[in-house]
Amino acid sequence: MKEKPNLSFWGLWNLSFGFFGVQIAYALQSANISRIFATLGADPHSLSYFWILPPLMGIIVQPIVGTCSDKTWCRFGRRIPYLFIGAAIAVLVMCLLPNSGSFGMTVSTAMTFGLIALMFLDTSINMAMQPFKMLVGDMVNEKQKAAAYSIQSFLCNAGSLVGYVFPFVFALLGIANTAPKGVVPDSVIYSFYVGAAILILCVIYTVAKVKEWNPKEYEEYNGVKEDVKEEEKGSGNWLTLLKNAPATFWKVGLVQFFCWFAFMYMWTYTNGTVAANCWGTTDVTSEGYQAAGNWVGILFAVQAIGSVIWAPILPKFTNRKVAYAVSLLLGGIGFASCAFIHDQYLLFIPFLLIGCAWAAMLAMPFTFVTNALQGYGHMGAYLGLFNGTICIPQIVAAAIGGTLLALVGSVQSHMMIVAGVALVLGALSVSAIKEK
């Protein structure tokens, strides 16, 4: 197996640039879904159930995309066709989802329409997101993988920053931030429109700039190790792949479970927490609730800034496991402290800490896992299956969210404490990882 050549900075950048646009779409979804469905009429105790669909589609779609792209060879490449198709579908759905309450439908019909749109949006985002990780696994050598995933982390956070602040900025520009009962404000609708335009432009850039290796070149640089079992080399069966996955795959997956469990509750309950603690309202039609919704975008943007600041610090740790654990511990403290802060500006501090955890979650797991998988066949399928460690905890968290909310007194801010505890457990679980 030939050693993969070093890529220039711009070579690494071009591999991941489309991630910027994809992450804008993902940020708009994560910051506004609870707000959209609450505006349409969803009860807080059932709010988490709407969040089951995104990770459920991820766990179905990403392994399929990974497995199919492992077997795809065409003039446009191997991973890129899936990237482009996913982005094109996402653009269409981003124009429909925020308009769920604008078509004159009943509340139940509007929420059903919104759910179907959300299902397609997350399916398409997952379809567009997965190829970027595969491109790095395919074309970047082990020495540069940390740098490649750091660039992805930077672009991810930059895209998040842009997506999160759109509703706040549009409201400042005078676009309506309130609407009749059951209708999503124009500030949110226009945010999705602009995000869709940026997404397709970024993906077109990546498609134009990146040339994937042909089958012969790929085999030269990604040959399967001779000591890997014959059935592992020849079979793309998911159960067989999971059976033969390296131990690091599962140990990092344990850490991932606690991390993504925690972040699911941040996305679900931050809007209610900020509205109640800082604006003193739970009325979704009130000006205060919608102002809190915009402020949530600002807080998530602060989280992204914290992540950008923390990402360059991570490589300075002499031990990657220590860096990972410390980052998650800081995030856990940030989550728990949100429940006790009633000043909208003081909330910047916990969200900066949460950004430290987010930076580690974006870069560390894939560094550990792709290094452990080097020389194994079916890299795309493995990374698709590894996405299950992101999706399953979100599904579990969403499924039991209403029950947990009732157990903690039906106070949404208390769910942030639950999230903090989960992230601390994730930090403790890092000790189980064994590096190559």
Buried (B, 14 or more C-beta within 10 A) or exposed (E): EEEBEEBEEEBBBBBBBBBBBBBBBBBBBBBBBBBBBBBBBBEBEEBBBBBBBBBBBBBBBBBBBBBBBBEBEEEBBBBBBBBBBBBBBBBEBBBBBBBBBBEEBEEEEBBEBBBBBBBBBBBBBBBBBBBBBBBBBBBBBEEBBBBBBBBBBBBBBBBBBBBBBBBBBBBEEEBBBBBEEBBBBBBBBBBBBBBBBBBBEBBBBBBEBBEBBEEEEBEBBBEBEEEEEEEBBEBBBBEBBBEBBBEBBEBBBBBBBBBBBBBBBBBBBBBBBBBBBBBEBBEBBBEBBBBBBBBBBBBBBBBBBBBBBBBEEBEEBEEBBEBBBBBBBBBBBBBBBBBEBEEBEEBBBBBBBBBBBBBBBBBBBBBBBBBBBBBBBBBBBBBBBBBBBBBBBBBBBBBEBBEBBEEBEEBBBBBBBBBBBBBBBBBBBBEBBEEE
